[in-house]
Amino acid sequence: MDERNGLAARFEEQRGKLRAVAYRMLGSLDEADDAVQEAWLRLSRVDADHLDNLAGWLRTVVTRICLDILRSRRSRPEDLTEQQVLDAVSDSTQGNLPEGEALLADSVSRALLVVLDRLGPAERIAFVLHDMFAVPFDQIAPIVERTPVATKKLASRARHKVQGTPVAPTAELARRRQVASAFLAASRTGDLTAVLAVLAPDVVRRADPAAVPPGGAAEVRGARGVAEGTVVLARRSQLAELALVNGDVGVIVAPRGQLLLALTFTIEDDKIAGYEVIADPARLQRLDLAVLN
């Protein structure tokens, strides 16, 4: 009994790190906890006295479990309902998650989770372990069943996808980001005046039917009408964040890391001249998404 209690104590010392690894690999707190619990069950069936590096052994086991989940996982539902979005906003704003889970969820951006979810299983494992947790390639290689050189290429390919390829120079991208950030901040607070300040007078907003609220219009013209429609959807904006969309500054709405909406902007003279709300699952899948650094 004392040996088992001692082993449990050693495992608990690693639990936080294991959850962090699993969450980045899976993008789901529940699945991350399941993977960590499975690792404990496997540990309880081996002779831990013969493990030279318990932390490394546990990380490898959790990674293999996550890899199996990623390989067997079917595509996530992309047709989340408006009520699910509002529920997710409620979870985020009312602190319904336990403190530890909230901190873990906040440690990874939704944009990163969306991009990671588009990587192949082996790419995701290689990128997460090496780029986020500094695990050497020679230790990752056996897990993904590649050579260290091939594993390095996996991580490099994943890194390129995560970072994306901007279509504008750095300075121009920074200006567009400032405008989009001001728009998003004003949208979150429902500040009509602040929204109007970043819109061109003749701004046009177009939206896929799935993104239009009941009684709304797919196309709205003029700053006042666009701003008022934006303020109405302030709660949805709580789950939005900036991202690189088709190489340019955009916004995604991704509750629990699941892509629901994407916004693309036309910015002229530091004003939003137009934006499109993309909600059709097929169109969302075709978007080139990356993290906006």
C-alpha positions as CSV (number, residue, x, y, z in Angstrom):
1,M,0.0,0.0,0.0
2,D,2.8,2.4,0.8
3,E,4.5,1.7,-2.5
4,R,1.2,2.4,-4.4
5,N,0.7,5.6,-2.4
6,G,4.2,6.6,-3.2
7,L,3.7,5.9,-6.9
8,A,0.4,7.8,-6.9
9,A,2.2,10.8,-5.3
10,R,4.9,10.7,-8.0
11,F,2.2,10.5,-10.7
12,E,0.3,13.5,-9.2
13,E,3.6,15.5,-9.5
14,Q,3.4,15.0,-13.3
15,R,-0.3,15.3,-13.8
16,G,-0.3,19.0,-14.6
17,K,2.4,18.7,-17.2
18,L,0.7,15.6,-18.7
19,R,-2.6,17.5,-19.0
20,A,-0.9,20.4,-20.7
21,V,0.7,18.1,-23.3
22,A,-2.5,16.2,-23.9
23,Y,-4.7,19.3,-24.2
24,R,-2.5,20.8,-26.9
25,M,-2.5,17.5,-28.7
26,L,-6.2,16.9,-28.5
27,G,-7.8,20.4,-28.0
28,S,-10.3,19.0,-25.5
29,L,-10.1,19.2,-21.7
30,D,-12.2,16.1,-21.3
31,E,-10.2,14.0,-23.7
32,A,-7.0,15.3,-22.2
33,D,-8.1,14.1,-18.7
34,D,-9.1,10.7,-20.2
35,A,-5.7,10.3,-21.7
36,V,-3.9,11.2,-18.4
37,Q,-6.2,8.8,-16.5
38,E,-5.4,6.0,-19.0
39,A,-1.7,6.7,-18.5
40,W,-2.2,6.2,-14.7
41,L,-3.9,2.9,-15.3
42,R,-1.1,1.7,-17.5
43,L,1.5,2.9,-14.9
44,S,-0.3,0.9,-12.2
45,R,0.2,-2.3,-14.3
46,V,4.0,-2.0,-14.7
47,D,6.9,-2.2,-12.3
48,A,7.7,1.4,-11.8
49,D,10.9,0.6,-10.0
50,H,12.4,-0.3,-13.4
51,L,11.5,3.0,-14.9
52,D,14.7,5.2,-15.1
53,N,12.7,8.3,-16.1
54,L,9.1,8.3,-14.9
55,A,8.3,11.7,-16.3
56,G,9.6,10.7,-19.8
57,W,7.8,7.4,-19.7
58,L,4.5,9.0,-18.7
59,R,4.9,11.7,-21.4
60,T,5.5,9.0,-24.0
61,V,2.5,7.0,-22.9
62,V,0.2,10.0,-22.9
63,T,1.5,10.9,-26.4
64,R,0.8,7.4,-27.7
65,I,-2.7,7.5,-26.3
66,C,-3.3,10.9,-27.9
67,L,-1.9,9.7,-31.2
68,D,-4.4,6.8,-31.2
69,I,-7.2,9.2,-30.5
70,L,-6.1,11.6,-33.3
71,R,-5.9,8.8,-35.7
72,S,-9.3,7.4,-34.9
73,R,-11.1,10.7,-34.5
74,R,-13.7,11.6,-37.1
75,S,-14.1,15.2,-38.2
76,R,-15.5,17.4,-35.5
77,P,-19.0,18.8,-35.9
78,E,-18.7,22.2,-37.6
79,D,-22.4,23.2,-37.5
80,L,-22.6,24.4,-33.9
81,T,-25.8,26.1,-33.1
82,E,-26.1,29.7,-31.8
83,Q,-27.2,28.3,-28.4
84,Q,-24.0,26.3,-28.1
85,V,-22.1,29.5,-28.8
86,L,-24.0,31.3,-26.1
87,D,-23.4,28.4,-23.7
88,A,-19.7,28.6,-24.4
89,V,-19.7,32.4,-23.8
90,S,-21.5,31.7,-20.5
91,D,-18.9,29.2,-19.5
92,S,-16.1,31.7,-20.3
93,T,-17.6,34.8,-18.8
94,Q,-19.2,33.4,-15.6
95,G,-16.2,31.3,-14.6
96,N,-18.1,27.9,-14.6
97,L,-14.9,26.0,-15.3
98,P,-12.8,25.1,-12.2
99,E,-9.8,27.4,-11.8
100,G,-7.2,24.8,-13.0
101,E,-9.2,24.0,-16.2
102,A,-9.9,27.6,-16.9
103,L,-6.1,28.4,-16.7
104,L,-5.3,25.5,-19.0
105,A,-7.9,26.4,-21.5
106,D,-6.7,30.0,-21.5
107,S,-3.1,28.9,-22.0
108,V,-3.7,28.1,-25.7
109,S,-5.4,30.4,-28.1
110,R,-8.5,29.2,-29.9
111,A,-6.8,30.1,-33.2
112,L,-4.0,27.8,-32.4
113,L,-6.4,25.0,-31.5
114,V,-8.2,25.4,-34.8
115,V,-4.9,25.3,-36.8
116,L,-3.6,22.4,-34.8
117,D,-6.8,20.5,-35.5
118,R,-6.0,20.8,-39.2
119,L,-2.6,19.1,-38.9
120,G,-2.1,15.4,-39.5
121,P,-1.8,13.4,-36.3
122,A,2.0,12.8,-36.6
123,E,2.5,16.5,-37.6
124,R,0.6,17.6,-34.5
125,I,2.5,15.3,-32.2
126,A,5.9,16.4,-33.6
127,F,5.0,20.1,-33.4
128,V,3.5,20.0,-29.9
129,L,6.3,18.0,-28.3
130,H,9.2,19.8,-30.0
131,D,8.0,23.4,-30.4
132,M,5.9,23.6,-27.2
133,F,7.7,21.3,-24.8
134,A,11.3,21.1,-26.2
135,V,11.3,17.4,-26.6
136,P,14.3,16.2,-28.8
137,F,13.4,14.7,-32.1
138,D,15.2,11.5,-31.3
139,Q,12.7,11.0,-28.5
140,I,9.7,11.9,-30.6
141,A,10.7,9.7,-33.6
142,P,9.8,6.3,-32.1
143,I,6.3,7.6,-31.1
144,V,5.4,8.7,-34.6
145,E,7.3,5.8,-36.2
146,R,9.7,8.0,-38.2
147,T,13.4,8.6,-38.2
148,P,14.6,11.7,-36.3
149,V,15.2,13.5,-39.7
150,A,11.7,12.7,-40.9
151,T,10.3,13.8,-37.6
152,K,12.1,17.1,-37.8
153,K,10.5,17.6,-41.3
154,L,7.1,16.8,-39.8
155,A,7.5,19.5,-37.2
156,S,8.9,22.0,-39.7
157,R,5.9,21.4,-42.0
158,A,3.5,21.8,-39.1
159,R,5.3,25.0,-38.0
160,H,4.9,26.5,-41.5
161,K,1.1,25.8,-41.4
162,V,0.8,27.2,-37.9
163,Q,2.6,30.4,-38.8
164,G,1.1,30.8,-42.3
165,T,2.2,33.0,-45.1
166,P,1.1,36.7,-44.9
167,V,0.1,38.3,-48.1
168,A,1.1,41.8,-47.0
169,P,4.4,43.3,-45.7
170,T,4.9,43.3,-41.9
171,A,4.2,47.0,-41.5
172,E,0.9,46.9,-43.5
173,L,-0.2,43.7,-41.7
174,A,0.4,45.5,-38.4
175,R,-1.8,48.4,-39.5
176,R,-4.6,46.1,-40.5
177,R,-4.2,44.2,-37.3
178,Q,-4.7,47.4,-35.3
179,V,-7.9,48.2,-37.1
180,A,-9.3,44.7,-36.8
181,S,-8.3,44.6,-33.1
182,A,-10.1,47.9,-32.4
183,F,-13.2,46.6,-34.2
184,L,-13.1,43.4,-32.2
185,A,-12.7,45.2,-28.9
186,A,-15.6,47.5,-29.6
187,S,-17.7,44.6,-30.7
188,R,-17.1,42.7,-27.4
189,T,-18.2,45.7,-25.3
190,G,-21.1,46.5,-27.5
191,D,-19.8,50.1,-27.9
192,L,-21.7,51.5,-30.9
193,T,-19.6,54.7,-31.1
194,A,-16.3,52.7,-31.0
195,V,-17.5,50.4,-33.8
196,L,-18.6,53.3,-35.9
197,A,-15.1,54.8,-35.5
198,V,-13.4,52.0,-37.4
199,L,-16.0,51.6,-40.2
200,A,-15.9,53.5,-43.5
201,P,-19.2,55.4,-44.1
202,D,-20.1,53.1,-47.0
203,V,-19.0,49.8,-45.4
204,V,-20.7,46.6,-46.6
205,R,-21.1,43.5,-44.5
206,R,-22.0,40.2,-46.2
207,A,-22.8,37.0,-44.4
208,D,-23.5,33.4,-45.2
209,P,-27.1,32.5,-44.3
210,A,-26.0,30.4,-41.4
211,A,-24.5,33.5,-39.7
212,V,-27.5,35.7,-40.1
213,P,-29.8,36.0,-37.0
214,P,-33.6,35.5,-37.5
215,G,-35.0,38.5,-39.4
216,G,-31.5,39.7,-40.4
217,A,-30.2,40.5,-43.8
218,A,-27.4,38.7,-45.6
219,E,-26.1,42.0,-46.8
220,V,-26.0,45.3,-44.9
221,R,-24.7,48.6,-46.3
222,G,-23.7,51.7,-44.4
223,A,-21.8,52.3,-41.2
224,R,-24.9,52.7,-39.0
225,G,-26.6,49.5,-40.0
226,V,-23.4,47.5,-39.9
227,A,-22.5,48.8,-36.5
228,E,-25.9,48.2,-35.0
229,G,-25.9,44.6,-36.3
230,T,-22.4,44.1,-34.8
231,V,-23.5,45.4,-31.4
232,V,-26.4,43.0,-31.3
233,L,-24.0,40.1,-31.6
234,A,-21.7,41.3,-28.9
235,R,-22.0,38.0,-26.9
236,R,-20.7,36.1,-29.9
237,S,-17.7,38.3,-30.1
238,Q,-16.6,37.1,-26.6
239,L,-15.4,33.9,-28.3
240,A,-13.7,35.7,-31.3
241,E,-10.0,36.4,-31.7
242,L,-7.7,37.6,-34.4
243,A,-6.2,35.1,-36.8
244,L,-4.5,35.0,-40.2
245,V,-7.2,34.1,-42.7
246,N,-6.1,33.4,-46.2
247,G,-2.9,35.2,-45.4
248,D,-4.5,38.4,-44.1
249,V,-5.8,39.7,-40.8
250,G,-9.1,38.3,-39.9
251,V,-11.2,37.0,-37.0
252,I,-12.4,33.6,-36.1
253,V,-15.1,32.5,-33.7
254,A,-14.2,29.1,-32.3
255,P,-15.9,28.0,-29.1
256,R,-13.9,25.2,-27.5
257,G,-11.5,25.4,-30.4
258,Q,-14.2,24.4,-32.9
259,L,-14.4,26.7,-35.8
260,L,-17.9,28.3,-36.1
261,L,-17.3,31.5,-38.0
262,A,-14.6,33.4,-39.8
263,L,-14.5,37.1,-40.7
264,T,-12.4,38.5,-43.6
265,F,-11.9,42.2,-43.9
266,T,-11.3,44.8,-46.6
267,I,-9.4,47.6,-44.9
268,E,-8.7,50.9,-46.7
269,D,-7.2,54.1,-45.2
270,D,-7.3,52.5,-41.8
271,K,-11.0,51.9,-41.9
272,I,-13.0,48.7,-42.6
273,A,-14.6,49.2,-46.0
274,G,-16.2,45.8,-45.9
275,Y,-16.2,42.4,-44.2
276,E,-17.6,39.0,-44.8
277,V,-18.9,36.5,-42.3
278,I,-18.2,33.0,-43.4
279,A,-20.2,30.2,-41.7
280,D,-20.8,27.6,-44.4
281,P,-18.9,24.5,-43.3
282,A,-17.5,23.8,-46.8
283,R,-16.2,27.4,-47.1
284,L,-14.7,27.3,-43.6
285,Q,-12.8,24.1,-44.5
286,R,-11.3,25.7,-47.6
287,L,-9.9,28.7,-45.6
288,D,-6.2,28.9,-45.1
289,L,-6.0,29.6,-41.4
290,A,-2.9,30.4,-39.3
291,V,-2.0,32.0,-36.0
292,L,-1.5,35.8,-36.2
293,N,1.8,36.5,-34.3
